[in-house]
Amino acid sequence: MADNMYDEKGLLKPEMDQVRAANKAYWDSQKIDTSKKDSMIYYNWQRR
């Protein structure tokens, strides 16, 4: 991960919240089949 994602307090910068929200919207829009164990693990990994 890039070091510049965090501000001096160690918090995610506001623009990274937009990235996270966009990423979540993307994965939600994919309608991943969560009945498959492997895809669920991958989905959860992507959401970290």
PDB file of N, CA, C and O in Angstrom, chain B, residues numbered from 101:
ATOM      1  N   MET B 101       0.831  -1.197   0.000  1.00  0.00           N
ATOM      2  CA  MET B 101       0.000   0.000   0.000  1.00  0.00           C
ATOM      3  C   MET B 101       0.874   1.259   0.000  1.00  0.00           C
ATOM      4  O   MET B 101       2.001   1.266   0.495  1.00  0.00           O
ATOM      5  N   ALA B 102       0.319   2.289  -0.561  1.00  0.00           N
ATOM      6  CA  ALA B 102       1.070   3.535  -0.654  1.00  0.00           C
ATOM      7  C   ALA B 102       1.136   4.220   0.706  1.00  0.00           C
ATOM      8  O   ALA B 102       0.159   4.248   1.454  1.00  0.00           O
ATOM      9  N   ASP B 103       2.296   4.765   1.005  1.00  0.00           N
ATOM     10  CA  ASP B 103       2.477   5.429   2.296  1.00  0.00           C
ATOM     11  C   ASP B 103       1.633   6.696   2.407  1.00  0.00           C
ATOM     12  O   ASP B 103       1.248   7.098   3.504  1.00  0.00           O
ATOM     13  N   ASN B 104       1.346   7.324   1.261  1.00  0.00           N
ATOM     14  CA  ASN B 104       0.646   8.609   1.294  1.00  0.00           C
ATOM     15  C   ASN B 104      -0.866   8.473   1.409  1.00  0.00           C
ATOM     16  O   ASN B 104      -1.592   9.453   1.242  1.00  0.00           O
ATOM     17  N   MET B 105      -1.350   7.253   1.695  1.00  0.00           N
ATOM     18  CA  MET B 105      -2.785   7.063   1.905  1.00  0.00           C
ATOM     19  C   MET B 105      -3.217   7.630   3.247  1.00  0.00           C
ATOM     20  O   MET B 105      -4.391   7.935   3.457  1.00  0.00           O
ATOM     21  N   TYR B 106      -2.253   7.768   4.155  1.00  0.00           N
ATOM     22  CA  TYR B 106      -2.571   8.178   5.522  1.00  0.00           C
ATOM     23  C   TYR B 106      -2.045   9.568   5.818  1.00  0.00           C
ATOM     24  O   TYR B 106      -1.001   9.971   5.304  1.00  0.00           O
ATOM     25  N   ASP B 107      -2.771  10.300   6.650  1.00  0.00           N
ATOM     26  CA  ASP B 107      -2.288  11.604   7.082  1.00  0.00           C
ATOM     27  C   ASP B 107      -1.351  11.423   8.277  1.00  0.00           C
ATOM     28  O   ASP B 107      -1.035  10.295   8.656  1.00  0.00           O
ATOM     29  N   GLU B 108      -0.915  12.520   8.860  1.00  0.00           N
ATOM     30  CA  GLU B 108       0.065  12.439   9.946  1.00  0.00           C
ATOM     31  C   GLU B 108      -0.492  11.774  11.197  1.00  0.00           C
ATOM     32  O   GLU B 108       0.276  11.318  12.044  1.00  0.00           O
ATOM     33  N   LYS B 109      -1.821  11.709  11.328  1.00  0.00           N
ATOM     34  CA  LYS B 109      -2.419  11.044  12.482  1.00  0.00           C
ATOM     35  C   LYS B 109      -2.586   9.546  12.248  1.00  0.00           C
ATOM     36  O   LYS B 109      -3.030   8.816  13.134  1.00  0.00           O
ATOM     37  N   GLY B 110      -2.225   9.097  11.046  1.00  0.00           N
ATOM     38  CA  GLY B 110      -2.377   7.679  10.749  1.00  0.00           C
ATOM     39  C   GLY B 110      -3.780   7.327  10.287  1.00  0.00           C
ATOM     40  O   GLY B 110      -4.147   6.154  10.218  1.00  0.00           O
ATOM     41  N   LEU B 111      -4.561   8.355   9.972  1.00  0.00           N
ATOM     42  CA  LEU B 111      -5.929   8.122   9.494  1.00  0.00           C
ATOM     43  C   LEU B 111      -5.953   8.151   7.973  1.00  0.00           C
ATOM     44  O   LEU B 111      -5.147   8.829   7.336  1.00  0.00           O
ATOM     45  N   LEU B 112      -6.891   7.402   7.403  1.00  0.00           N
ATOM     46  CA  LEU B 112      -7.026   7.451   5.955  1.00  0.00           C
ATOM     47  C   LEU B 112      -7.407   8.859   5.528  1.00  0.00           C
ATOM     48  O   LEU B 112      -8.275   9.487   6.135  1.00  0.00           O
ATOM     49  N   LYS B 113      -6.759   9.351   4.484  1.00  0.00           N
ATOM     50  CA  LYS B 113      -7.095  10.671   3.967  1.00  0.00           C
ATOM     51  C   LYS B 113      -8.503  10.639   3.373  1.00  0.00           C
ATOM     52  O   LYS B 113      -8.972   9.585   2.942  1.00  0.00           O
ATOM     53  N   PRO B 114      -9.175  11.787   3.351  1.00  0.00           N
ATOM     54  CA  PRO B 114     -10.550  11.840   2.835  1.00  0.00           C
ATOM     55  C   PRO B 114     -10.686  11.256   1.437  1.00  0.00           C
ATOM     56  O   PRO B 114     -11.681  10.593   1.144  1.00  0.00           O
ATOM     57  N   GLU B 115      -9.713  11.486   0.574  1.00  0.00           N
ATOM     58  CA  GLU B 115      -9.808  10.971  -0.792  1.00  0.00           C
ATOM     59  C   GLU B 115      -9.759   9.446  -0.828  1.00  0.00           C
ATOM     60  O   GLU B 115     -10.264   8.828  -1.766  1.00  0.00           O
ATOM     61  N   MET B 116      -9.145   8.834   0.200  1.00  0.00           N
ATOM     62  CA  MET B 116      -9.106   7.378   0.233  1.00  0.00           C
ATOM     63  C   MET B 116     -10.476   6.811   0.593  1.00  0.00           C
ATOM     64  O   MET B 116     -10.797   5.684   0.215  1.00  0.00           O
ATOM     65  N   ASP B 117     -11.291   7.583   1.322  1.00  0.00           N
ATOM     66  CA  ASP B 117     -12.667   7.154   1.600  1.00  0.00           C
ATOM     67  C   ASP B 117     -13.450   7.060   0.300  1.00  0.00           C
ATOM     68  O   ASP B 117     -14.288   6.173   0.139  1.00  0.00           O
ATOM     69  N   GLN B 118     -13.180   7.974  -0.628  1.00  0.00           N
ATOM     70  CA  GLN B 118     -13.854   7.942  -1.923  1.00  0.00           C
ATOM     71  C   GLN B 118     -13.436   6.703  -2.696  1.00  0.00           C
ATOM     72  O   GLN B 118     -14.255   6.066  -3.357  1.00  0.00           O
ATOM     73  N   VAL B 119     -12.155   6.368  -2.608  1.00  0.00           N
ATOM     74  CA  VAL B 119     -11.660   5.167  -3.275  1.00  0.00           C
ATOM     75  C   VAL B 119     -12.325   3.934  -2.684  1.00  0.00           C
ATOM     76  O   VAL B 119     -12.749   3.039  -3.415  1.00  0.00           O
ATOM     77  N   ARG B 120     -12.418   3.887  -1.346  1.00  0.00           N
ATOM     78  CA  ARG B 120     -13.030   2.739  -0.683  1.00  0.00           C
ATOM     79  C   ARG B 120     -14.509   2.625  -1.069  1.00  0.00           C
ATOM     80  O   ARG B 120     -15.001   1.531  -1.344  1.00  0.00           O
ATOM     81  N   ALA B 121     -15.211   3.761  -1.088  1.00  0.00           N
ATOM     82  CA  ALA B 121     -16.631   3.755  -1.443  1.00  0.00           C
ATOM     83  C   ALA B 121     -16.825   3.297  -2.885  1.00  0.00           C
ATOM     84  O   ALA B 121     -17.746   2.536  -3.183  1.00  0.00           O
ATOM     85  N   ALA B 122     -15.960   3.763  -3.772  1.00  0.00           N
ATOM     86  CA  ALA B 122     -16.053   3.366  -5.177  1.00  0.00           C
ATOM     87  C   ALA B 122     -15.773   1.879  -5.328  1.00  0.00           C
ATOM     88  O   ALA B 122     -16.427   1.192  -6.112  1.00  0.00           O
ATOM     89  N   ASN B 123     -14.798   1.385  -4.573  1.00  0.00           N
ATOM     90  CA  ASN B 123     -14.450  -0.030  -4.626  1.00  0.00           C
ATOM     91  C   ASN B 123     -15.613  -0.880  -4.122  1.00  0.00           C
ATOM     92  O   ASN B 123     -15.941  -1.905  -4.719  1.00  0.00           O
ATOM     93  N   LYS B 124     -16.234  -0.453  -3.023  1.00  0.00           N
ATOM     94  CA  LYS B 124     -17.374  -1.197  -2.479  1.00  0.00           C
ATOM     95  C   LYS B 124     -18.535  -1.191  -3.469  1.00  0.00           C
ATOM     96  O   LYS B 124     -19.185  -2.215  -3.679  1.00  0.00           O
ATOM     97  N   ALA B 125     -18.792  -0.031  -4.077  1.00  0.00           N
ATOM     98  CA  ALA B 125     -19.884   0.064  -5.048  1.00  0.00           C
ATOM     99  C   ALA B 125     -19.614  -0.858  -6.234  1.00  0.00           C
ATOM    100  O   ALA B 125     -20.526  -1.494  -6.761  1.00  0.00           O
ATOM    101  N   TYR B 126     -18.337  -0.922  -6.648  1.00  0.00           N
ATOM    102  CA  TYR B 126     -17.970  -1.797  -7.756  1.00  0.00           C
ATOM    103  C   TYR B 126     -18.251  -3.252  -7.424  1.00  0.00           C
ATOM    104  O   TYR B 126     -18.888  -3.962  -8.202  1.00  0.00           O
ATOM    105  N   TRP B 127     -17.774  -3.694  -6.262  1.00  0.00           N
ATOM    106  CA  TRP B 127     -17.964  -5.104  -5.895  1.00  0.00           C
ATOM    107  C   TRP B 127     -19.428  -5.423  -5.661  1.00  0.00           C
ATOM    108  O   TRP B 127     -19.891  -6.505  -6.021  1.00  0.00           O
ATOM    109  N   ASP B 128     -20.171  -4.487  -5.058  1.00  0.00           N
ATOM    110  CA  ASP B 128     -21.604  -4.707  -4.858  1.00  0.00           C
ATOM    111  C   ASP B 128     -22.312  -4.829  -6.206  1.00  0.00           C
ATOM    112  O   ASP B 128     -23.248  -5.615  -6.351  1.00  0.00           O
ATOM    113  N   SER B 129     -21.864  -4.048  -7.193  1.00  0.00           N
ATOM    114  CA  SER B 129     -22.506  -4.061  -8.504  1.00  0.00           C
ATOM    115  C   SER B 129     -22.201  -5.343  -9.275  1.00  0.00           C
ATOM    116  O   SER B 129     -22.920  -5.706 -10.205  1.00  0.00           O
ATOM    117  N   GLN B 130     -21.119  -6.028  -8.874  1.00  0.00           N
ATOM    118  CA  GLN B 130     -20.761  -7.269  -9.570  1.00  0.00           C
ATOM    119  C   GLN B 130     -21.701  -8.412  -9.197  1.00  0.00           C
ATOM    120  O   GLN B 130     -21.749  -9.436  -9.878  1.00  0.00           O
ATOM    121  N   LYS B 131     -22.450  -8.226  -8.105  1.00  0.00           N
ATOM    122  CA  LYS B 131     -23.367  -9.262  -7.631  1.00  0.00           C
ATOM    123  C   LYS B 131     -22.657 -10.618  -7.553  1.00  0.00           C
ATOM    124  O   LYS B 131     -23.095 -11.611  -8.135  1.00  0.00           O
ATOM    125  N   ILE B 132     -21.562 -10.618  -6.823  1.00  0.00           N
ATOM    126  CA  ILE B 132     -20.752 -11.827  -6.672  1.00  0.00           C
ATOM    127  C   ILE B 132     -21.572 -12.931  -6.017  1.00  0.00           C
ATOM    128  O   ILE B 132     -22.305 -12.693  -5.057  1.00  0.00           O
ATOM    129  N   ASP B 133     -21.438 -14.134  -6.547  1.00  0.00           N
ATOM    130  CA  ASP B 133     -22.156 -15.284  -5.995  1.00  0.00           C
ATOM    131  C   ASP B 133     -21.500 -15.666  -4.677  1.00  0.00           C
ATOM    132  O   ASP B 133     -20.481 -16.355  -4.656  1.00  0.00           O
ATOM    133  N   THR B 134     -22.097 -15.209  -3.569  1.00  0.00           N
ATOM    134  CA  THR B 134     -21.487 -15.432  -2.259  1.00  0.00           C
ATOM    135  C   THR B 134     -21.767 -16.826  -1.726  1.00  0.00           C
ATOM    136  O   THR B 134     -21.323 -17.170  -0.630  1.00  0.00           O
ATOM    137  N   SER B 135     -22.505 -17.642  -2.495  1.00  0.00           N
ATOM    138  CA  SER B 135     -22.731 -19.019  -2.057  1.00  0.00           C
ATOM    139  C   SER B 135     -21.487 -19.868  -2.294  1.00  0.00           C
ATOM    140  O   SER B 135     -21.348 -20.958  -1.738  1.00  0.00           O
ATOM    141  N   LYS B 136     -20.582 -19.348  -3.131  1.00  0.00           N
ATOM    142  CA  LYS B 136     -19.332 -20.063  -3.383  1.00  0.00           C
ATOM    143  C   LYS B 136     -18.296 -19.597  -2.378  1.00  0.00           C
ATOM    144  O   LYS B 136     -18.021 -18.402  -2.265  1.00  0.00           O
ATOM    145  N   LYS B 137     -17.733 -20.525  -1.662  1.00  0.00           N
ATOM    146  CA  LYS B 137     -16.801 -20.184  -0.584  1.00  0.00           C
ATOM    147  C   LYS B 137     -15.614 -19.367  -1.098  1.00  0.00           C
ATOM    148  O   LYS B 137     -15.245 -18.363  -0.489  1.00  0.00           O
ATOM    149  N   ASP B 138     -15.020 -19.787  -2.204  1.00  0.00           N
ATOM    150  CA  ASP B 138     -13.840 -19.100  -2.727  1.00  0.00           C
ATOM    151  C   ASP B 138     -14.152 -17.653  -3.101  1.00  0.00           C
ATOM    152  O   ASP B 138     -13.364 -16.750  -2.817  1.00  0.00           O
ATOM    153  N   SER B 139     -15.296 -17.435  -3.733  1.00  0.00           N
ATOM    154  CA  SER B 139     -15.632 -16.078  -4.139  1.00  0.00           C
ATOM    155  C   SER B 139     -15.920 -15.210  -2.917  1.00  0.00           C
ATOM    156  O   SER B 139     -15.656 -14.007  -2.932  1.00  0.00           O
ATOM    157  N   MET B 140     -16.461 -15.816  -1.858  1.00  0.00           N
ATOM    158  CA  MET B 140     -16.739 -15.054  -0.640  1.00  0.00           C
ATOM    159  C   MET B 140     -15.438 -14.631   0.023  1.00  0.00           C
ATOM    160  O   MET B 140     -15.321 -13.501   0.497  1.00  0.00           O
ATOM    161  N   ILE B 141     -14.462 -15.529   0.059  1.00  0.00           N
ATOM    162  CA  ILE B 141     -13.151 -15.184   0.622  1.00  0.00           C
ATOM    163  C   ILE B 141     -12.535 -14.047  -0.187  1.00  0.00           C
ATOM    164  O   ILE B 141     -12.003 -13.093   0.379  1.00  0.00           O
ATOM    165  N   TYR B 142     -12.610 -14.151  -1.507  1.00  0.00           N
ATOM    166  CA  TYR B 142     -12.040 -13.126  -2.380  1.00  0.00           C
ATOM    167  C   TYR B 142     -12.767 -11.795  -2.181  1.00  0.00           C
ATOM    168  O   TYR B 142     -12.144 -10.735  -2.130  1.00  0.00           O
ATOM    169  N   TYR B 143     -14.092 -11.870  -2.070  1.00  0.00           N
ATOM    170  CA  TYR B 143     -14.904 -10.667  -1.864  1.00  0.00           C
ATOM    171  C   TYR B 143     -14.519  -9.981  -0.561  1.00  0.00           C
ATOM    172  O   TYR B 143     -14.344  -8.763  -0.523  1.00  0.00           O
ATOM    173  N   ASN B 144     -14.388 -10.763   0.508  1.00  0.00           N
ATOM    174  CA  ASN B 144     -14.010 -10.193   1.802  1.00  0.00           C
ATOM    175  C   ASN B 144     -12.604  -9.616   1.753  1.00  0.00           C
ATOM    176  O   ASN B 144     -12.337  -8.581   2.363  1.00  0.00           O
ATOM    177  N   TRP B 145     -11.701 -10.279   1.030  1.00  0.00           N
ATOM    178  CA  TRP B 145     -10.329  -9.783   0.906  1.00  0.00           C
ATOM    179  C   TRP B 145     -10.329  -8.434   0.199  1.00  0.00           C
ATOM    180  O   TRP B 145      -9.582  -7.531   0.574  1.00  0.00           O
ATOM    181  N   GLN B 146     -11.162  -8.301  -0.815  1.00  0.00           N
ATOM    182  CA  GLN B 146     -11.224  -7.051  -1.567  1.00  0.00           C
ATOM    183  C   GLN B 146     -11.772  -5.909  -0.718  1.00  0.00           C
ATOM    184  O   GLN B 146     -11.438  -4.747  -0.953  1.00  0.00           O
ATOM    185  N   ARG B 147     -12.609  -6.229   0.266  1.00  0.00           N
ATOM    186  CA  ARG B 147     -13.250  -5.185   1.066  1.00  0.00           C
ATOM    187  C   ARG B 147     -12.372  -4.669   2.187  1.00  0.00           C
ATOM    188  O   ARG B 147     -12.744  -3.702   2.853  1.00  0.00           O
ATOM    189  N   ARG B 148     -11.210  -5.281   2.422  1.00  0.00           N
ATOM    190  CA  ARG B 148     -10.357  -4.842   3.528  1.00  0.00           C
ATOM    191  C   ARG B 148      -9.828  -3.449   3.268  1.00  0.00           C
ATOM    192  O   ARG B 148      -9.089  -2.907   4.090  1.00  0.00           O
TER     193      ARG B 148
END
